[in-house]
Every structure is written in structure tokens, then in C-alpha cells.
Amino acid sequence: MTDLLTAARAEALFSSDLVTGSEPTRSELTDAIRRSIRRNGGSRGCAGALACAYGERPETAVPRMRWALRQVLAAHPRTAGHPVRGTDA
């Protein structure tokens, strides 16, 4: 399960201009997430871009989301006790 902040970061990275498969530095990752959030009008806009991509191009959306989530988790590891989406914790 993914915590809400990790999910939001991954959605923003998904809808960013970084290339799938790239290995950005933490600074590049943060900048790309910020640009994506601004361009999409917030985290909800990023989630909307993600949903649209899954609906239109699922064959490319799935690998891109896996990449985005790996990048975010590498740069921002989850901490123990952090709330997780889909649980009561």
C-alpha cells in the first residue's frame, strides 16, 4: 500500500516531463514534481492526467507509473507509522 503523499508525488511525477526510465537526482525529481503540480493546477490535476493516460494508453501508463513510484520511493522512503492509503492506520 502507498501512503497519500507518496501517491501524490508519484502521480505528479507520472504527469511530468521526465522520461520514463530516467534516473533523476532527488533535486531533479523534486523540480519535476513541482512543475507538474503547477502545470496541472494542483495534485488533483495530476491525478486527472494520470487517469486520462490510463484510459487512453494503458500499455504505456502502467510502466510509467511503476517507474514514477520507484523513483519517489527511492527519493522519499516511507517512515514507520506513516498513514497508508486503504488502511485505518
MMTF fields as JSON, N, C-alpha, C and O atoms, coordinates in Angstrom:
{
  "mmtfVersion": "1.0.0",
  "mmtfProducer": "UNKNOWN",
  "numBonds": 355,
  "numAtoms": 356,
  "numGroups": 89,
  "numChains": 1,
  "numModels": 1,
  "chainsPerModel": [1],
  "groupsPerChain": [89],
  "chainIdList": ["A"],
  "bondAtomList": [4, 2, 8, 6, 12, 10, 16, 14, 20, 18, 24, 22, 28, 26, 32, 30, 36, 34, 40, 38, 44, 42, 48, 46, 52, 50, 56, 54, 60, 58, 64, 62, 68, 66, 72, 70, 76, 74, 80, 78, 84, 82, 88, 86, 92, 90, 96, 94, 100, 98, 104, 102, 108, 106, 112, 110, 116, 114, 120, 118, 124, 122, 128, 126, 132, 130, 136, 134, 140, 138, 144, 142, 148, 146, 152, 150, 156, 154, 160, 158, 164, 162, 168, 166, 172, 170, 176, 174, 180, 178, 184, 182, 188, 186, 192, 190, 196, 194, 200, 198, 204, 202, 208, 206, 212, 210, 216, 214, 220, 218, 224, 222, 228, 226, 232, 230, 236, 234, 240, 238, 244, 242, 248, 246, 252, 250, 256, 254, 260, 258, 264, 262, 268, 266, 272, 270, 276, 274, 280, 278, 284, 282, 288, 286, 292, 290, 296, 294, 300, 298, 304, 302, 308, 306, 312, 310, 316, 314, 320, 318, 324, 322, 328, 326, 332, 330, 336, 334, 340, 338, 344, 342, 348, 346, 352, 350],
  "bondOrderList": [1, 1, 1, 1, 1, 1, 1, 1, 1, 1, 1, 1, 1, 1, 1, 1, 1, 1, 1, 1, 1, 1, 1, 1, 1, 1, 1, 1, 1, 1, 1, 1, 1, 1, 1, 1, 1, 1, 1, 1, 1, 1, 1, 1, 1, 1, 1, 1, 1, 1, 1, 1, 1, 1, 1, 1, 1, 1, 1, 1, 1, 1, 1, 1, 1, 1, 1, 1, 1, 1, 1, 1, 1, 1, 1, 1, 1, 1, 1, 1, 1, 1, 1, 1, 1, 1, 1, 1],
  "groupList": [{"groupName": "MET", "atomNameList": ["N", "CA", "C", "O"], "elementList": ["N", "C", "C", "O"], "formalChargeList": [0, 0, 0, 0], "bondAtomList": [1, 0, 2, 1, 3, 2], "bondOrderList": [1, 1, 2], "singleLetterCode": "M", "chemCompType": "L-PEPTIDE LINKING"}, {"groupName": "THR", "atomNameList": ["N", "CA", "C", "O"], "elementList": ["N", "C", "C", "O"], "formalChargeList": [0, 0, 0, 0], "bondAtomList": [1, 0, 2, 1, 3, 2], "bondOrderList": [1, 1, 2], "singleLetterCode": "T", "chemCompType": "L-PEPTIDE LINKING"}, {"groupName": "ASP", "atomNameList": ["N", "CA", "C", "O"], "elementList": ["N", "C", "C", "O"], "formalChargeList": [0, 0, 0, 0], "bondAtomList": [1, 0, 2, 1, 3, 2], "bondOrderList": [1, 1, 2], "singleLetterCode": "D", "chemCompType": "L-PEPTIDE LINKING"}, {"groupName": "LEU", "atomNameList": ["N", "CA", "C", "O"], "elementList": ["N", "C", "C", "O"], "formalChargeList": [0, 0, 0, 0], "bondAtomList": [1, 0, 2, 1, 3, 2], "bondOrderList": [1, 1, 2], "singleLetterCode": "L", "chemCompType": "L-PEPTIDE LINKING"}, {"groupName": "ALA", "atomNameList": ["N", "CA", "C", "O"], "elementList": ["N", "C", "C", "O"], "formalChargeList": [0, 0, 0, 0], "bondAtomList": [1, 0, 2, 1, 3, 2], "bondOrderList": [1, 1, 2], "singleLetterCode": "A", "chemCompType": "L-PEPTIDE LINKING"}, {"groupName": "ARG", "atomNameList": ["N", "CA", "C", "O"], "elementList": ["N", "C", "C", "O"], "formalChargeList": [0, 0, 0, 0], "bondAtomList": [1, 0, 2, 1, 3, 2], "bondOrderList": [1, 1, 2], "singleLetterCode": "R", "chemCompType": "L-PEPTIDE LINKING"}, {"groupName": "GLU", "atomNameList": ["N", "CA", "C", "O"], "elementList": ["N", "C", "C", "O"], "formalChargeList": [0, 0, 0, 0], "bondAtomList": [1, 0, 2, 1, 3, 2], "bondOrderList": [1, 1, 2], "singleLetterCode": "E", "chemCompType": "L-PEPTIDE LINKING"}, {"groupName": "PHE", "atomNameList": ["N", "CA", "C", "O"], "elementList": ["N", "C", "C", "O"], "formalChargeList": [0, 0, 0, 0], "bondAtomList": [1, 0, 2, 1, 3, 2], "bondOrderList": [1, 1, 2], "singleLetterCode": "F", "chemCompType": "L-PEPTIDE LINKING"}, {"groupName": "SER", "atomNameList": ["N", "CA", "C", "O"], "elementList": ["N", "C", "C", "O"], "formalChargeList": [0, 0, 0, 0], "bondAtomList": [1, 0, 2, 1, 3, 2], "bondOrderList": [1, 1, 2], "singleLetterCode": "S", "chemCompType": "L-PEPTIDE LINKING"}, {"groupName": "VAL", "atomNameList": ["N", "CA", "C", "O"], "elementList": ["N", "C", "C", "O"], "formalChargeList": [0, 0, 0, 0], "bondAtomList": [1, 0, 2, 1, 3, 2], "bondOrderList": [1, 1, 2], "singleLetterCode": "V", "chemCompType": "L-PEPTIDE LINKING"}, {"groupName": "GLY", "atomNameList": ["N", "CA", "C", "O"], "elementList": ["N", "C", "C", "O"], "formalChargeList": [0, 0, 0, 0], "bondAtomList": [1, 0, 2, 1, 3, 2], "bondOrderList": [1, 1, 2], "singleLetterCode": "G", "chemCompType": "PEPTIDE LINKING"}, {"groupName": "PRO", "atomNameList": ["N", "CA", "C", "O"], "elementList": ["N", "C", "C", "O"], "formalChargeList": [0, 0, 0, 0], "bondAtomList": [1, 0, 2, 1, 3, 2], "bondOrderList": [1, 1, 2], "singleLetterCode": "P", "chemCompType": "L-PEPTIDE LINKING"}, {"groupName": "ILE", "atomNameList": ["N", "CA", "C", "O"], "elementList": ["N", "C", "C", "O"], "formalChargeList": [0, 0, 0, 0], "bondAtomList": [1, 0, 2, 1, 3, 2], "bondOrderList": [1, 1, 2], "singleLetterCode": "I", "chemCompType": "L-PEPTIDE LINKING"}, {"groupName": "ASN", "atomNameList": ["N", "CA", "C", "O"], "elementList": ["N", "C", "C", "O"], "formalChargeList": [0, 0, 0, 0], "bondAtomList": [1, 0, 2, 1, 3, 2], "bondOrderList": [1, 1, 2], "singleLetterCode": "N", "chemCompType": "L-PEPTIDE LINKING"}, {"groupName": "CYS", "atomNameList": ["N", "CA", "C", "O"], "elementList": ["N", "C", "C", "O"], "formalChargeList": [0, 0, 0, 0], "bondAtomList": [1, 0, 2, 1, 3, 2], "bondOrderList": [1, 1, 2], "singleLetterCode": "C", "chemCompType": "L-PEPTIDE LINKING"}, {"groupName": "TYR", "atomNameList": ["N", "CA", "C", "O"], "elementList": ["N", "C", "C", "O"], "formalChargeList": [0, 0, 0, 0], "bondAtomList": [1, 0, 2, 1, 3, 2], "bondOrderList": [1, 1, 2], "singleLetterCode": "Y", "chemCompType": "L-PEPTIDE LINKING"}, {"groupName": "TRP", "atomNameList": ["N", "CA", "C", "O"], "elementList": ["N", "C", "C", "O"], "formalChargeList": [0, 0, 0, 0], "bondAtomList": [1, 0, 2, 1, 3, 2], "bondOrderList": [1, 1, 2], "singleLetterCode": "W", "chemCompType": "L-PEPTIDE LINKING"}, {"groupName": "GLN", "atomNameList": ["N", "CA", "C", "O"], "elementList": ["N", "C", "C", "O"], "formalChargeList": [0, 0, 0, 0], "bondAtomList": [1, 0, 2, 1, 3, 2], "bondOrderList": [1, 1, 2], "singleLetterCode": "Q", "chemCompType": "L-PEPTIDE LINKING"}, {"groupName": "HIS", "atomNameList": ["N", "CA", "C", "O"], "elementList": ["N", "C", "C", "O"], "formalChargeList": [0, 0, 0, 0], "bondAtomList": [1, 0, 2, 1, 3, 2], "bondOrderList": [1, 1, 2], "singleLetterCode": "H", "chemCompType": "L-PEPTIDE LINKING"}],
  "groupTypeList": [0, 1, 2, 3, 3, 1, 4, 4, 5, 4, 6, 4, 3, 7, 8, 8, 2, 3, 9, 1, 10, 8, 6, 11, 1, 5, 8, 6, 3, 1, 2, 4, 12, 5, 5, 8, 12, 5, 5, 13, 10, 10, 8, 5, 10, 14, 4, 10, 4, 3, 4, 14, 4, 15, 10, 6, 5, 11, 6, 1, 4, 9, 11, 5, 0, 5, 16, 4, 3, 5, 17, 9, 3, 4, 4, 18, 11, 5, 1, 4, 10, 18, 11, 9, 5, 10, 1, 2, 4],
  "groupIdList": [1, 2, 3, 4, 5, 6, 7, 8, 9, 10, 11, 12, 13, 14, 15, 16, 17, 18, 19, 20, 21, 22, 23, 24, 25, 26, 27, 28, 29, 30, 31, 32, 33, 34, 35, 36, 37, 38, 39, 40, 41, 42, 43, 44, 45, 46, 47, 48, 49, 50, 51, 52, 53, 54, 55, 56, 57, 58, 59, 60, 61, 62, 63, 64, 65, 66, 67, 68, 69, 70, 71, 72, 73, 74, 75, 76, 77, 78, 79, 80, 81, 82, 83, 84, 85, 86, 87, 88, 89],
  "secStructList": [7, 7, 7, 2, 2, 2, 2, 2, 2, 2, 2, 2, 2, 2, 6, 1, 1, 1, 7, 6, 6, 7, 7, 7, 7, 2, 2, 2, 2, 2, 2, 2, 2, 2, 2, 2, 2, 2, 2, 6, 6, 1, 2, 2, 2, 2, 2, 2, 2, 2, 2, 2, 2, 2, 2, 2, 7, 2, 2, 2, 2, 2, 2, 2, 2, 2, 2, 2, 2, 2, 2, 2, 2, 2, 2, 1, 7, 7, 7, 6, 6, 7, 7, 7, 6, 6, 1, 7, 7],
  "xCoordList": [0.841, 0.0, 0.888, 2.018, 0.341, 1.092, 0.45, -0.769, 1.274, 0.729, 0.314, 0.754, -0.525, -1.1, -0.064, -0.187, 0.948, 1.964, 2.783, 3.081, 3.144, 3.89, 3.054, 3.564, 1.774, 0.884, 0.78, 0.839, 0.626, 0.522, 1.808, 1.764, 2.943, 4.224, 4.365, 4.812, 3.985, 4.094, 3.156, 3.531, 1.957, 1.024, 1.585, 1.482, 2.185, 2.781, 3.972, 4.134, 4.805, 5.948, 5.479, 6.055, 4.446, 3.864, 3.514, 3.788, 2.912, 2.45, 3.506, 3.2, 4.736, 5.83, 6.461, 6.063, 7.449, 8.15, 9.39, 10.109, 9.653, 10.797, 10.509, 9.364, 11.554, 11.43, 11.357, 12.141, 10.406, 10.29, 11.605, 12.183, 12.067, 13.32, 14.515, 15.593, 14.338, 15.449, 15.688, 14.825, 16.841, 17.23, 17.553, 18.725, 16.53, 16.781, 17.355, 17.123, 18.105, 18.573, 17.362, 16.294, 17.529, 16.413, 15.991, 14.8, 16.947, 16.649, 15.871, 14.893, 16.295, 15.586, 14.174, 13.226, 14.044, 12.746, 11.823, 10.674, 12.322, 11.533, 11.105, 9.951, 12.034, 11.703, 10.644, 9.726, 10.763, 9.794, 8.408, 7.398, 8.364, 7.084, 6.454, 5.255, 7.251, 6.722, 6.183, 5.102, 6.943, 6.494, 5.189, 4.282, 5.103, 3.916, 2.696, 1.607, 2.875, 1.772, 1.304, 0.102, 2.244, 1.866, 1.155, 0.12, 1.705, 1.15, -0.251, -1.104, -0.49, -1.77, -2.768, -3.862, -2.404, -3.33, -3.494, -4.547, -2.475, -2.511, -2.444, -2.39, -2.448, -2.31, -3.527, -3.393, -4.693, -5.881, -5.775, -6.223, -5.188, -4.976, -4.002, -4.164, -2.987, -2.036, -2.743, -2.495, -3.621, -4.383, -5.294, -5.484, -5.848, -6.691, -5.895, -6.362, -4.686, -3.814, -3.447, -3.39, -3.201, -2.893, -4.075, -3.9, -5.257, -6.456, -6.695, -7.051, -6.505, -6.685, -5.696, -6.066, -4.443, -3.418, -3.753, -3.577, -4.23, -4.603, -5.765, -5.818, -6.693, -7.83, -7.459, -8.001, -6.532, -6.171, -5.029, -5.035, -4.05, -2.856, -2.399, -1.305, -3.204, -2.833, -1.525, -0.815, -1.193, 0.037, 1.296, 2.345, 1.21, 2.358, 2.199, 3.193, 0.958, 0.714, 1.209, 1.764, 1.01, 1.399, 2.917, 3.334, 3.753, 5.197, 5.64, 6.554, 4.997, 5.381, 5.055, 5.852, 3.891, 3.542, 4.466, 4.856, 4.821, 5.776, 7.103, 7.688, 7.564, 8.812, 8.677, 9.553, 7.565, 7.366, 7.344, 7.957, 6.652, 6.575, 7.945, 8.307, 8.701, 10.061, 10.935, 11.677, 10.848, 11.667, 11.3, 12.176, 10.003, 9.541, 9.93, 10.394, 9.747, 10.11, 11.615, 12.04, 12.416, 13.865, 14.272, 15.171, 13.613, 13.959, 13.332, 13.885, 12.177, 11.419, 10.922, 9.731, 11.807, 11.37, 10.296, 10.322, 9.347, 8.282, 8.866, 9.841, 8.254, 8.696, 7.728, 6.543, 8.211, 7.37, 6.263, 6.495, 5.085, 3.959, 3.27, 2.29, 3.749, 3.13, 1.816, 1.768, 0.734, -0.553, -0.45, 0.256, -1.157, -1.121, -2.509, -3.502, -2.58, -3.86, -4.514, -3.853, -5.803, -6.543, -6.539, -7.034, -5.991, -5.986, -6.499, -6.67, -6.735, -7.171, -6.008, -6.211, -4.785, -3.596, -3.365, -2.407],
  "yCoordList": [-1.185, 0.0, 1.251, 1.239, 2.311, 3.545, 4.64, 4.811, 5.386, 6.486, 7.612, 7.657, 8.514, 9.556, 10.492, 10.867, 10.877, 11.788, 11.113, 11.726, 9.863, 9.122, 8.999, 9.189, 8.684, 8.559, 9.88, 9.897, 10.98, 12.293, 12.645, 13.168, 12.36, 12.629, 11.783, 12.275, 10.513, 9.619, 10.064, 10.009, 10.498, 10.995, 12.231, 12.376, 13.125, 14.335, 13.969, 14.53, 13.038, 12.625, 11.942, 12.156, 11.127, 10.466, 11.493, 11.283, 12.598, 13.608, 14.675, 15.721, 14.414, 15.361, 15.178, 14.31, 16.014, 15.945, 15.051, 14.957, 14.398, 13.489, 12.234, 11.797, 11.673, 10.493, 9.234, 9.057, 8.359, 7.071, 6.32, 6.247, 5.77, 5.031, 5.869, 5.331, 7.188, 8.04, 7.852, 7.354, 8.246, 8.144, 9.543, 9.88, 10.364, 11.745, 11.808, 10.927, 12.868, 13.124, 13.537, 13.825, 13.564, 13.979, 15.412, 15.724, 16.272, 17.655, 17.721, 18.461, 16.959, 16.927, 16.38, 16.873, 15.37, 14.767, 15.795, 15.953, 16.482, 17.488, 18.602, 19.028, 19.076, 20.132, 19.673, 20.428, 18.447, 17.917, 17.791, 18.094, 17.351, 17.222, 18.598, 18.764, 19.584, 20.943, 21.526, 22.115, 21.354, 21.857, 21.184, 21.839, 19.9, 19.147, 19.602, 19.746, 19.823, 20.289, 21.667, 21.925, 22.552, 23.887, 23.801, 24.437, 23.023, 22.908, 22.292, 22.673, 21.343, 20.638, 21.255, 20.722, 22.364, 23.041, 22.361, 22.474, 21.658, 21.008, 19.504, 18.939, 18.859, 17.403, 16.707, 15.626, 17.298, 16.697, 16.718, 15.785, 17.768, 17.834, 16.766, 16.203, 16.484, 15.414, 14.059, 13.211, 13.864, 12.616, 12.478, 11.377, 13.587, 13.563, 13.212, 12.45, 13.773, 13.455, 11.974, 11.328, 11.444, 10.022, 9.164, 8.207, 9.503, 8.735, 8.783, 7.775, 9.93, 10.084, 9.195, 8.519, 9.201, 8.381, 6.894, 6.147, 6.463, 5.056, 4.692, 3.583, 5.623, 5.358, 5.335, 4.545, 6.203, 6.323, 5.404, 4.873, 5.217, 4.435, 3.551, 3.755, 2.578, 1.748, 0.993, 0.729, 0.644, -0.105, 0.706, 0.125, 2.025, 2.855, 3.444, 3.779, 3.577, 4.17, 3.284, 3.777, 1.986, 1.07, 1.111, 1.29, 0.953, 1.023, 2.398, 2.491, 3.463, 4.802, 4.982, 5.559, 4.493, 4.634, 3.803, 4.244, 2.622, 1.816, 2.561, 2.6, 3.148, 3.928, 5.104, 5.331, 5.854, 7.033, 6.643, 7.313, 5.58, 5.142, 4.702, 5.021, 3.98, 3.577, 4.799, 4.83, 5.799, 6.997, 7.743, 8.179, 7.89, 8.605, 7.846, 8.453, 6.533, 5.752, 5.773, 5.753, 5.813, 5.886, 7.236, 7.308, 8.293, 9.636, 9.97, 10.754, 9.377, 9.672, 8.374, 8.074, 7.601, 6.331, 6.566, 7.555, 5.632, 5.738, 5.57, 4.846, 6.251, 6.136, 5.257, 5.201, 4.582, 3.7, 4.517, 5.626, 3.97, 4.632, 5.661, 6.264, 5.888, 6.863, 6.299, 5.129, 7.097, 6.59, 6.013, 6.552, 4.928, 4.257, 4.277, 4.039, 4.564, 4.592, 3.217, 2.191, 3.209, 1.967, 1.243, 0.119, 1.864, 1.232, 2.24, 3.422, 1.755, 2.642, 3.207, 3.977, 2.846, 3.298, 4.763, 5.308],
  "zCoordList": [0.0, 0.0, 0.0, 0.488, -0.557, -0.708, 0.132, 0.111, 0.876, 1.654, 0.71, -0.439, 1.191, 0.352, -0.251, -1.417, 0.506, -0.011, -1.102, -2.127, -0.888, -1.911, -3.176, -4.281, -3.019, -4.176, -4.93, -6.159, -4.209, -4.856, -5.595, -6.708, -4.981, -5.65, -6.909, -7.945, -6.819, -7.974, -9.095, -10.266, -8.759, -9.771, -10.459, -11.677, -9.663, -10.241, -11.121, -12.205, -10.67, -11.478, -12.752, -13.819, -12.652, -13.816, -14.887, -16.068, -14.474, -15.426, -15.702, -16.274, -15.299, -15.519, -16.896, -17.673, -17.173, -18.446, -18.401, -19.396, -17.279, -17.219, -18.035, -18.15, -18.588, -19.441, -18.59, -17.657, -18.92, -18.244, -18.376, -19.46, -17.279, -17.276, -16.875, -16.618, -16.818, -16.396, -14.903, -14.18, -14.466, -13.055, -12.54, -12.369, -12.29, -11.856, -10.445, -9.617, -10.2, -8.84, -8.002, -8.544, -6.715, -5.853, -6.188, -6.177, -6.483, -6.847, -8.162, -8.266, -9.156, -10.443, -10.264, -10.876, -9.432, -9.154, -8.496, -8.907, -7.493, -6.788, -7.73, -7.709, -8.557, -9.514, -10.511, -10.83, -11.002, -11.969, -11.327, -11.963, -10.085, -9.374, -9.195, -9.416, -8.796, -8.603, -9.915, -9.943, -10.993, -12.3, -12.716, -13.228, -12.497, -12.88, -12.081, -12.636, -10.802, -9.953, -10.401, -10.463, -10.713, -11.195, -12.549, -12.751, -13.461, -14.818, -14.806, -15.608, -13.901, -13.846, -12.872, -12.685, -12.255, -11.342, -10.004, -9.375, -9.559, -8.254, -8.359, -9.452, -7.196, -7.179, -7.784, -8.356, -7.67, -8.288, -9.807, -10.473, -10.353, -11.792, -12.257, -13.34, -11.44, -11.756, -11.739, -12.596, -10.763, -10.684, -11.907, -12.423, -12.361, -13.547, -14.797, -15.645, -14.909, -16.05, -16.029, -17.075, -14.843, -14.691, -15.14, -15.894, -14.682, -15.052, -16.556, -17.165, -17.138, -18.587, -19.343, -20.303, -18.905, -19.561, -19.45, -20.413, -18.29, -18.12, -19.036, -19.569, -19.219, -20.09, -21.56, -22.332, -21.947, -23.361, -23.783, -24.894, -22.9, -23.256, -22.1, -21.573, -21.696, -20.539, -20.743, -19.773, -21.973, -22.229, -21.919, -21.639, -21.964, -21.591, -20.197, -19.553, -19.721, -18.407, -17.272, -16.29, -17.405, -16.324, -16.084, -14.94, -17.113, -16.859, -16.35, -15.531, -16.833, -16.384, -14.903, -14.164, -14.459, -13.046, -12.178, -11.097, -12.625, -11.855, -11.705, -10.622, -12.806, -12.773, -11.805, -10.971, -11.922, -11.073, -9.598, -8.767, -9.279, -7.887, -7.369, -6.236, -8.179, -7.768, -7.499, -6.517, -8.365, -8.197, -6.924, -6.177, -6.678, -5.484, -4.22, -3.254, -4.215, -3.028, -2.768, -1.613, -3.817, -3.64, -3.05, -2.212, -3.487, -3.015, -1.672, -0.901, -1.39, -0.166, 0.454, 0.374, 1.07, 1.674, 2.722, 3.455, 2.778, 3.778, 5.164, 5.363, 6.118, 7.503, 8.268, 7.936, 9.272, 10.09, 10.739, 11.222, 10.746, 11.39, 10.522, 10.959, 9.296, 8.409, 7.899, 7.518, 7.877, 7.401, 5.978, 5.126, 5.749, 4.466, 3.855, 4.544, 2.553, 1.837, 1.922, 1.763, 2.172, 2.19, 3.522, 3.613, 4.558, 5.877, 6.895, 6.596, 8.08, 9.164, 9.936, 10.874, 9.566, 10.298, 10.12, 10.668]
}
